[in-house]
Amino acid sequence: MATSVQDLISQLGNADLPILSVSAAEFDKLAVRGERADPSDIVDVVLHDPFFTLNVLRAMGARKRGRLAGEITTIEHAVMMFGAQPLFERFANPGIIENQFKPNPRALLQLRRALSRAHHAACQARDWAIFRQDIESEEVYIAASLNDIGEQLLCYFAPESAAKLTEEIRRDPEGTREAQQSILGFDLRALHAEIVHAFQLPDLLQDLTDPANMEKPRALNVQLAASVARHAEFGWHGAALERDMAGVAVLLHLPLEDVVGRIHRTAALAARAWQWYKAPPAARWLPLLQPPVVPEQAVKLASTAAPAPFGSTPEVMAWAMRALIENAGLSRAVFALRAPDGMNLRGKFAVGVEPNSPFAHFEIGLAKHHLFAHLMSKPQSVWFNEQNRSNLQSFVTSDITSVAGSGEFFASSVFLGTQPFGLFYGDRRDAAAGGLDERSYQVFKEIGLKVTQALNQLAGKK
């Protein structure tokens, strides 16, 4: 068992760290395409895995020459510098984390939890960075993902010590540093600094992950994201998490209630990657994800510029779900995917959903003649309301109301080329927020249009 910082650093050696099996599998799929692989897909795979991210940055550190030293701070830039094929060759046949933990599944789960928490922190940090119009949000994402790399490596090299530390933090979330000294005999920040030095990582990474730099907004962003992810791992209540959220409100210059809703939504989006880590995400503690409705005066008709270009369909939908809540002011929304046989619509991405409600299992057959089946005949949208209820009520059949309930709603079909792909549905069931309005409907349609454009662009790439 490692007993000191130098003990752990010596175990790192010069070899790459092993990566998750899903990371290796996804990377292999891209490698088959060679130089034809989309760089954004490569970046997405690497960023999902903190150990893979560390390996790539370490490789770039070893390649530093002259004036280029310290310039590679993102995986996107690293891919550009390496080139796709050389990168595939450099990281072919990696070690697999799961293979090295076969005799100890509990230790494997512990490491998976740490990596999942890093992903959650990175998602929160990137969301706030984008809100703050940080032009290099990936740098902030990476810093948050690797902020606790010392603990992640402790889980790998010394799982028994890591387990004791985790249990102590669970008991006293505010006594983290004291627990580290008591159980390990050293502060994990010291290990972190040694890793940055040993791996020749960018100076920027050290700056963004150093708690001493929290007077700088980007570093504060990273530290708050790591703290929110850590404290939320054990539940969404408690003084420590409340202080974290208050700090985020100051950072973003937003009301606390808006920040809480934003953090909850991002946690839910981060949880969609749970199969990558096979660890329970922090969002599991959210009994009801129902973000606050954005006031009408805050709704922007342009629906906030979508990030471009999108790298994948989940990325497109993650943006859309957030925009439907934040910009269209909906309290719940779903994107239902059309089955390959065209016989039904099945919910694929959703927000604001009560876990055990019929809406959480959104599925509607298309064999019967109803409003949603009609919408899937061509690209079109509808706002079902009191003004058109008498004309449309017969098309809002029990197939729809049994899943979505009664009341006003927006719906819009999405096509890939000439083929129906899916349907957006949204409503506002919070009585205090009032009914749907024309402004929100225009935003809803604009979001659907952006998604259609983005998905068709992605389809064109493939």
N, C-alpha and C positions, 0 to 999 in steps of 0.2 A: 504493500500500500504506500502511495506517495505521502510523504510527511512534511514537505517543504515546497516553497516556490521553485527552487532550483531542481528539486526532485521531479516535479511535474514537467518543467521545461526540458529537462534531459530526456524524458520519455517521449517528448514530441519528435525529437530527432529531425532528420531532413525529409522523411517520407511524408506523403500526403496523408491527411486524415481520412478515415473511411467515411462514406456518405450513406444516406438512407437508400434502401433498395429501390424505392419508387423514383428517387432522383436519378439513379443509375439507369433504370429502365427507360425513363423519359429522355434522358440524354442519348441513350443508344438509338432510340427511334429517330432523333434528329440527326444523329451521325450518319445514318443511312443516306440522308439527303446531301451530305457533304456541304459544299459551298452554296448549294441551293437552299439550305436551311435558313429560315427567317431569323436574323439576329435577335429580334425581340423574343422569340420562342426560347432561344438559348438563354438569354438573360433571365427569363421567367423561371426556368428550371433551376438555374444556379441560385437565384435569390430565395427560392423556397427552402433551401438547405443551408443553414449557417456554416456547417463544416465545408460544404462545397464552395461557398462564397469565400471562406478563409483560404481554401486551397488556391483559388484563382488569384486572389489578391497577393498571396504569398509568391506565386509564380511570377506575377508582374513585378513584385519587389525585387526578385532575383534577376530580372531583366533590365532593371534601371540602368540608364547610361546617360551621363552628362546632364544636359539641360532638361532632359525628360524626367529626371528623378522627381518623384513625388507627385507627378501630374495625374497618374491613373488612380482615380478615386471612385470609379463606378465600374460595375460589371459591363455595362454598355460600352464604355471606352476600352475596357480590357478585351472584349470580343473584337472590336475594331482593330486593336493593335496586334492581337494574335492572328486574326483571320479565322474563319470558321473551321476549315479543315485542320490546320495546325492545332487548334484548340481541341478538336475531337481526338486527334492523335495523342496530344499531351495528357489528356485525362481519360484515355481508354482503360478499361479493365480496373476500375477503382476498387479499393477495399469496401466491403459492405458492412455497415454497422450491425445489422441483424445477425450476420454470420458469426460475429465476434461475441455476441451475447446469448447464444443459444443455451448455454448452461445456466444463465441467470436472467430469466424473463422479467423479474421484478426490477432489476437494474436497467434493463432495456426500456421498460415503461417509464422509469424515472428520467432517462435521457430523452425519450420521446416527449415527455411533458415539458422539459426545459426547452427543447427545440420548438415545440408548439407555442410556448410562451414568447419565445423570441420572435416568431412570426406575428403573433398578436401585437407585440410592442412595435414591430416594424410597420405594420398596417396603420396603427394609430399615429405613429410619427409621420408617415407619409401623408396621411389625410390632413394633419395639421399643417405640414409643410406646404402642401398644395393650397390650402386655404390662405396661408400667409404669402402665397405667390413666390415661394422659394424656387428659383430656376433650376436647382439641382436637387430635387426631392429624393432622387435615388441615393445620394450621399447620406441623407438623413435616415432613409430606410435601412441602409447597410449599417450605419452606426448603431441604430436601435437593435437591429438583429444581432449584432456582435457585442452589444454593451455588456452582456453577461457571459461572454465567451469563457471567462475563467471558470464560472460555475458549470457551464456545459462540458468543459474538458475535465472538470472534477468528476462529473457524472460518468464520464468515459473511463478515466484512469483510476479513480478512487470512489466507486459507487457507494461503498459503505459510509464513508465520511459525508458524501453528498446527501445520503438518505437521512443521516442524523441532522445535518444542517437544515434540510427541508422541513423536517418535523419541528425543529426549534422555531423556524420562521413561521410555520403554520400556527404555533402556539402563541408567538409574540411577533406579529408582522412589523412592529416598529423597532425591534431589537436585532435587526439583521447583522449589523457590523459587530455587535457584541457576541452574537452567536458564532460568527466566523472566527473571531479570535479565540473563543472558548473551545470550539470543536476542532478547528484546523491549526490554530496557533499562528495564523497570518490572515491578512485582509485580502479578499479576492481582488480588490483593486490593484494591489501590488502584483498579483499574478497576471492580471489583465495588461498592465504596463509592460511586463516582461514579455508577454506574448507578442504585443505590438512591436517591440524592439527585435525580438528573435525572428519574427516573420517578415521584418522589413516592411511593415504595413505603412500606408500613407500617414504623414504627420497629421493630416486633417482628421483621420479616424481617432487618433489619440485626443485631439482637441475636442471633438464632439462627444467623446465618451468620458471625459474627465469631469467629475462633479465640481471641481474647483472652477470650471468655466461657466457655471450656470448663470452668470450675469449676461452671457451671450445668448440671444434668443434661440439659435440653432442647437446649441448644446443643452439649453433648458428644455427644448422640444424633445430631445433624445432621452434625457433623464426622466422627464415626466412620463413619457410613453413607456419606458421600462418599468417605472414604478406602478403605473396604472395596471399594466399587464401582470405584474407580480401580485399586487394586492387583490386584483379581480380573480385571480386563480382560485382563491379560497372563498369567493362570494363577493357580491356587489354592495355590501354594507360594511361600515366600519370607519373609524376616525381617519385612519391613514389614507384610505381611498377618497374620502371626502376632501381631504387636504389636497390630494393629487388633482382632483377635478377642479377645485377652486384655483389651483395654480394654472391649469389649462385655460380656465376662463380669463385669467389675467393675460396669459400669453396671447390668446386669440382675440382679446377685447370683445368677448361675447358674454351675454347673460349666462349665469350658471345653469339654468334649466335647459338652454339650448346646447350647452356643452355636454351635459349629461346625456341628452338624446343622441347627440352626435357620436359620443363614445360608445353608447350601447349599439348603435347601428353598425359602427365599424367593427365592433366585437363580433356581431352576427355575421358580417361579411367575412371576417377572418376565419370564423368557424367553418365556413364552407370548404376550407382546405383540410378538414380534420382527417380525411382519409390519407393525406400525405404523411401525417405524423402518427395516426392511429392512437391519439391521446385525447382525452375529453377536453374540449375547449372551454375557455372562461364563460362563453355565452350560454353554456348549459345552466348557469345559475340564474339566468334572466327568466323569471317565471312568465313574463309577458313583455314582449318587445313591441311597444307602441310609442314611437317617438312623438314628441310634441309637434303639433301642426304649426307650420310657419304662418305668421299673420299675413293677411292678404297684401298689405303694403310691402311686405318683404319678398313677395313672389315676383320673380323676374321673368318677363315674357320670353327672353332669349334662353332661359333655362340653364344659365351658367355654362360657359363654353366647355364642351366635352373635351377630355384629354385626347390628344391625337398624336400619332396614330395609335389605335388600340392594338394590343398584341394577341388577344384571344377573345373568344365568345364570353367566358366567365368575366373577363375584365370589362367588356361592354355592358354586361348585365349588372355587374356590381355598380358601375357608374349610374346606370338607368334607375336601379332601385333606390339609390341614394337621392337622385334628382327628383324622382316621383314624390318622395317624402319632403325633401327640403325645399324644392322649387315649385312643385305643383300643389304642395300643401295637403297631400293625401295622408290618411292615417293608416291605410293598409293597401298593398298592391301586390300583384302577382304577374309573372310572365308564364303563360301556359304553352308548352311545346306541342305542336301537332304531331301525333303518332305517325310513323312511316306509312301505315296502312290507311291513314286519313280518317280513322274511325273515332278518334277522341282527342281532346285537349287535356294535357296533364301538367299540373303546376311544377315548374322547374326552379324558379327563383321567386322568393317572396319576402316581404317585410311587413311588420305590424300585425303578425298573425298569432292568435292564441293557439298554443301547441295542440290542444285536443279538440279544436273546433273543426267543423266540416270544411272550412276555408283552408285549413292547414293541409287538407288532402284534396286539393282542388283538382277535380277530374270531371269532365263533361263530355258525353258522347256527342258525336256529330251526325249520327244517322238520322235523327229527328230534325224537323224543320223548326228551328228557333233562331233567336237573334244572333247568337254567336256563330252558328253554322252559316248564316247569311253573311256575316262579317268576313268569314274565311273565303268567300267567293271572289273577293278582289280587295286591294288595299283600301281601307276605309275606316272611319271612326264614328262613334256615336256617344252622345251624352244622353242617357236615359233620365228624364226628369218629369216634373209635374206637367210641363207644357206639352210634352209629346206622349205622356203615359197612355192617353186614350187610344192613340194610334198604334203604339208599340206593345201595350200590355199583353196582347195575345201571343207575342213572340218571346216574351220573357216567361218562359215555361217553368214548371217545377224543377226541371233539370238544372236550371240556372239558380233559382231561388233556394233550392235545397243546399246548395254549396255556398252561394254568396249572400243569401238573405234577401230581404226586400229593401227597397229604397233606391235613391239615386246612385248612379255609377257612370264611370267613363269606360269605354272599351275601344280597342284599336287593333286591327290585324297587321301582321308583319309578313312581308313576302321576301323570299330570296329569288331574285329574278322574277320569273312568272309563277313561281310555286309558293303556295301558302306555307309559312314556317311556324307561326305561333300567334299568340294574342296577348296583349296587355290589358289588364283589368285593374281599376283603382276606384276607391270610394273614400268617403270621409265620414266615419261612423261616430266620431267624437261630437256629441251634441253641443258641447260648449264652443266648438269651432264653427258652428253654423253649417249651412248646406254648401254644395258645390257651386261654383261660379264660372262665368265666361272666361275670366282671366286664367283660372286654373286649367280650364279645358284647353285653351290655346297652348299653354305650357305642356300639358299632357300630350297633345298632338305633336308638338315640336320635339319632345323627347322620343316619341315613337319614330319620327322621321330620322332623327340622328342615329337611332339604333339600326333602323333599316339600312341607312347609308353605310354605317360601320360594318354590319354583318355582310353586306354585299361586297365591300372592299376586302374583308377577310376571305370570303369565298373566292374572290378573284385571285388572291395570292396563292391559294391552294390549287 
